[in-house]
């Protein structure tokens, strides 16, 4: 009985292992992602970007809510009543209706409502600046991860080609050495070059795996996938040096600090 149970367990475990390997193989068959594909996936899945977007929506709702004291408040009420009165001649039914409409408008509240509204508007601007900062940081991180992964893929292909060439050289020199037409030092030197090429190829595969993991983390992926990208290397001319002092005043950090100072004064 124990052997039968163990055999059944081993068979089930083997089936689960095969299913898992098939799942990983299916994920490995995922087509290479372009730059636009990575940008769209980042927008959908990145938690930092989603949190910043939700913060902007909350700030917008706060601004709309703080407009309430400046608008008239209207309330309506209605009721209906029925009664049955006993008379000498019998019973008399009566129905009464009542409706009321009231409006309230605050004319002056000591500028407290104005300060609250301005503070909420400043917080909305700050949330929008934080969203821009998050987008800029994620864009730079995605660009670096994409370039690193594309370089790692090309480096793996180059390392494999070099290793294959080194192997051919070793085989050729070995045959010449056995035939007495090549010295032992040349054979050992080419063999060392081949071992170095194998080491570089192994290192390139490790670098590719690291680049894939970094790219998956940037995109917000949590499952195990073999991620590949496709693209071309373009060389752009560097622009002239801009006015860095003027650009510094337009950075999100400077604008955010200015908004915080203004909100503190309200």
Secondary structure, 3 states (H helix, E strand, C coil): CHHHHHHHHHHHHHHHHHHHHHHHHHHHCCCCECHHHHHHHHHHHCHHHHHHHHHHHHHHHHHHHHCHHHCCEEEEEEEEEEEEEEECCEEEEEEEEEEEEEEECCCCCCCHHHHHHHHHHHHHHHHHHHHHHHHHHHHHHHHHHHHHHHHHHHHHHHHHHHHHHHHHHHHHHHHHHHCCCCCHHHHHHHHHHHHHHHHHHHHHHHHHHHHHHHHHHHHCCCCCCCCCECCCCCCCCCCCCCCHHHHHCCCHHHHHHHHHHHHHHC
